Amino acid sequence: MSTDPNTYQPDWQPRGAGSKYAGFVMRGVGDTGAPTAANAQPARRNLSIDDYAQGILSGDRMILSRAITLIESNAPKHFDQAQALIQKLLPYTGKSMRVGITGVPGAGKSTFIEAMGTWLCNNGHRVAVLAVDPSSSVTKGSILGDKTRMEKLSRDKRAFIRPSPSGGTLGGVTRKSRETLLLVEAAGYDVVLVETVGVGQSETTVRNMVDYFLMVALTGAGDDLQGIKKGIMELADSILVNKADGDNKVRAQSARADFDMMLHYLRPATEGWASRAYTCSSLTGEGIPEMWGVVEDFFKTVRGNGVFERRRREQVLRWVNDMAEEHLHRLIDENATIAAAKSRIEADVADGRVPPTQAAKEIIDVMERELFHAGA
């Protein structure tokens, strides 16, 4: 039994249970006693679709966060609610400047986003940051540390930062990320920065949901060669060599010139726009206003030549196809007959009784019977 006056037994712990229950709760600052019916915090009330919509449109960050949680839920009962909310907010979306940011770990993406986001907020913008953290392939967990890395920006009321786990699907950017983007647009954020993990299919996926795509690079890290090998540079509307300060400034300028030369021989990622390389220091802020000037020039160009409208239409159609594919995968995963057949066939393959090509055909045959000929 604890004799510390700063702790108390919670109500859910059985009285007189002895050593079976050894839990004690520490009092909060200014707490004078254990919670009672009189001073207990009220339960958080359930929100209707209208409550969500009105809160988001009025700029309520707490309701916006709850709405994104609803969007991200995998519970079937939340899917219809989320879609009803998206439908209600759709007329208020599409007005932001969507900017994707990628780069290898250590390139300083989060530091750059904080520097850029802070500068934008100080110059009249409202900024939303959608940062996707890679999920562990072993535990499926994520650290979600972007709000920690962007400490200054996260305290700015003109900014909204939402870290999300990738979950290992489509490089971490799926239907949920696109719908989250629509929610922050409806909430009035006119600049949306989408940070990708920089691995797998994430660059291509983000490229297909933003207007402008920026690759953040380092000096002396082999980013130039790796960028060419992976095709990342072909997706980038600009390349930014970060950490151009101190003794590294000369090397950064040299790397910028090298990237510029390589971009000259690559097909532009966006029709009518010449991709170039730039430098900045997220630490000192040098080059940040100039980089945003490049982004504004990009939007002026693509809005003038019709590319902006065409790309937005293509994004919506691709979104529809991705959602249909996601739904098909869910039907397959939730079908007990398909799951049992897969387990049996995989065991046959592992034991050498069935070749992989025949096994694949057998699984497909089961899927076709279950999904497309169930009522025949």
N, C-alpha and C positions, 0 to 999 in steps of 0.2 A: 504494500500500500504506500503510495507516494505521500510524503508529508510536505512537499513543496507547495507554498500558498499560490504560486504562479501557475499551477496546473489544476485541472479538474477532470473528473470522469465524464465522458460524453453520455448523453441520454440513452444511446443505443446499447451501451454496455450493461449486461445484467448485474444487478446488485448482489453482493455476497457470492460472486462466482469464484472467488479465490484466485489462485494463480493461473487459472485457465484464461483469464482476460487481464492483461497487464497494460492496457492502453490508457494514456492520459493525454489530454489536450492542453497545450500552452495558451494562456490568455493573450489576447491581442493588446496593443498599446491602448491604454485607457479603459480596458475591460475590467469591470468590477465584480464580475461573477459569471457563472455558467449561463448559457443561453436559456431563456425561459419563454413561455408562450407570449409574454408581454414584450420582450425585447428581441425576439427572433426575427431574422431577416425574412421578408415575404418571398414566397416562391416566385420564380420568374414566370410570368404569364405567357401562355401560348399566343402567337400572333397570327392574325388572319392574313390572307393575301393582300387585302387592302391596307392593313397595318404595315406590312413589309413595304409595299409600294410607296405609301405616303412617307414613311420614314426615310427611305432611300432618296426619294425626290427632294426631301427637305434637308438632306445632307447629314442625317443622323448616322454617325460612324458605327455606333453599337449595333443598330439595326442592320446596317450594311454587312457587318461582320457575321451576324446571325443568318442573314440571307445567303451569304457565301457558304456558310456551314451547311445550310439546307441544300444548296446546289451540289456540294461535295459529298453529301450523304449517299451511301450505296443502298440504303434501305428502300425497297420498292414503294413503301407508303409515301416517301418524300418525293419521288420522281414526279408524280402528277402535280404536286404543289409547286415544285420548282419550275415546271414547264408553264404552269398558269401564271406564275410571277414573271417569268421571262416574257410571255406574251403580253402582259399588261404594261411592261416597261419598254417594250420594243420601240414604240414611237419616240422615245427619249434617248435612244442610243445612236451610235455611228458618228458622233460629232467630234470625237477626240482625235489627236494625232497619235497613232499607234507605232511605237518604236521598239523593235526587238534588239536585244543585246546578247552577244555570245562571246566566248573566249575560253582559253584553257584555264584550269585552276591556277591561281596565283597571278593572273594577268591584272587583277585589280578591278574586276567588274563591279563588285559591291561598293568599293570606295569611289569609283567613278560615278556610279548611279547616285550615291549620296551627295557628291559634290555637284553633279548636274541637277539633281532634284532640288537641292537647297537653293541653288542659283535661280532655278525656274520659279520656285515659290516666292523668292524675294523680288521677282520681276513680274508678278501678277498672275502666275499660273497656279492651277491646282493639279497635283501630281499623284498618280496611283502607280505603285510598283507591284507587279505580280512576279514574285521570285519563286522558282521551282527548285527545290532541293532534291538531289538524287536519293532515292530510297535504297537501303541496303538489299543486295540480292539474297542475303542470308536471313536477316531478321525482318526485312521489309520495313524497318524503321527509318526515320529521317531526323536529322538534328534540327532543322528549321531555324538556322542561326542568322538569317538575313536581318531581322530586326535588331539583333545584337550588334551586327557589323555596321548597320546604318543607325547608330544611336542618335545622332543629331537630327537626322531627317525623320526618324520615327516619333520624335517629340513635337514636330511641327504640325499644327492643326490643319494646315493647308495640304498635307500629304497623307497618303494612306498606303501602308505596306502590308501585303498579304503573302507570307511564305506558305507554300503548299508542298506536300510530298509528291514525288513523281509517281510513286506506285509501280514503277517499272513498265508503264504503258506509253507507247508512242513518244518515247523520250521525255515523258513527264508532262506533256501538253496535250490534253484530250478535250473532249466536249466540255468538261467541267471548267477548264481554263478559259475556253472561249466564252462560256456563259458568265464566268466571273468578270471577264473583260466588259461584257455588256452591262453588268450591274454597276461597275465603277463609272462607266460612261453615263448611265442614267443618274448617278449620284452627283454628276457635275464635274468630274475630273476631266480636264481638257487635254492632258498629256498622260498617256499610259505607257509605262516602260515595262517590257516583258523580258525578264532575265532568264536565259536558258542555261541548263547545266553544261552544255558544250560537249555532249557525248551522244553516241548513237544517232537516232533519227531526230533529235531535238532541234537541230538547226533548221532542217527542212520543214519541220512542223511549225516552228515559230515563224519562219519565213512566210508560210501560208496563212498566218493570222495577223500579220502586222503590215504596215505600209512601208516603213523604212527599216533596214536591217544593218546593224553596226557590229563589226568584229573588233574586239579589243585585243591587242597583241602586246607582246613583251619583246624586249631586245635580247638577242642571244639565247633564245629559248627554242629555236627551230620552228617558230610559228609559221615562217614563210614556207618552208618545205612541207610541213604537216598540213598547212592550209591548202596548198596545191594538191597534195595527195588525197585529202579527204573531200576536196571540192568545196570547202567552206568559203574560200575567197570568191568563188563564182556566184555565191548567194549574197555577198555583202555589197551594200550600196556605198559603204565607206569603211575604211580600216583606220583604227585609232591606236597609235602607239602610246601606251600609257607610261607613267612614271618618268616623264621627260623633265627631270629636275636634278640638281646637284651634279655629281660626276657622271651621271647616266644621261645627261641631256644631249651630249654630242653623239653618243651611240644611238639614242632615240631618233635624232635627226637623220642619221645614216640609215637606220632601219626604215624610216618613213620613205626615204628616197628609193630604197630597194623595193618596198611594197608598191610604190607608185609605178616603178618600171614594170613590175610583173602585172599590175592591173591594166597597164596599157595594152597588153597582148591578150587579155581575157575579154570574153564577151560581157558587156555590162549586165548587171543583175536586173536592172530596170530600164525599159525602153526610153530613150531620150535623155538618159542621165549618165554622165561620165563618172564612174567610181574612182575616187582618189583616196590617198592616205594622208593622215594628219597626226599631230602630236598634242599631248596635253599633260598636265600634272594635276592629278586629283588632290595632291597634298597642298600645293600652293594655289591652285585654281587657275593657273596660267593655261590658256587655250580652251577653257570651258565655254566662255561666251562665243568664241569663234566656232566651236564645234556645233553649238546650237544654231548659229547662223547658217551653217551648212545644212542642218536639218530643215530649217525654214525654207532655204533655197530649193531643197528637194521637193517639199510639198508644193511650193509655187510652181515648179516645173511640171510635176505630174498632174496637178489640177488643171494646168493650162493645156496639156496635150491629150487629156482624156484617159490617161493610164490609171489615175486614182480611182475613177468610177468603175473602170473595167476590172481592176484588181479586187475591189470590194465585192463586185458581183461574183467573181470567180471564187472568192473566199467563202461566200455563203453557200454556193453550190458544193464546194469541197466539204464544207461542214455537214451538209445534208448526207453526203456519201459516207463520211466518217461515222456519223451517228447510226446510219443503217448498218454499217459494218460492225460497229460496237454492239448493236442490238443482236445481230446474228451471232456474234461470239457469246453473248450472254445466254441466248437460247441454247446454244451447244453446251455451255458449261453447266447449265441448270437441268439438262435432260438426263434423267437417271439411266435410261436405256443406253444412251450414247456413252455415258461414263463407264457403265459396266462392260460394254463391248470394247472400249478403248483399253480398259484395264486387262481384259482377257487377251486381246490382240498384242498388246505391248509385252505381256508375259511370254507369249509365243515367240515374239521377235527376240527377246532377251535370252530365251533358251535355245535359239537357233532352229526352231521348228518352222518358222515362216520368214521369208525374205522381206526386207523393209518395203520394197515397192509393192508387193502384194498386200502387206499389212496396211499401207496407206490407202490402197484402193478399197479394202474391206471397211476401214473406218469411214471413208467417204460414202460408201454404199449405205452404211447404217445411218449416217447423217441425212442422206437424201430420203430414206424411208421414213425416218422420224419427223423430219421438218417439212417435207414437201409432199409426202404421200400418206400422211397419217390418216386422212379421211377417205382415202381411196378404197 
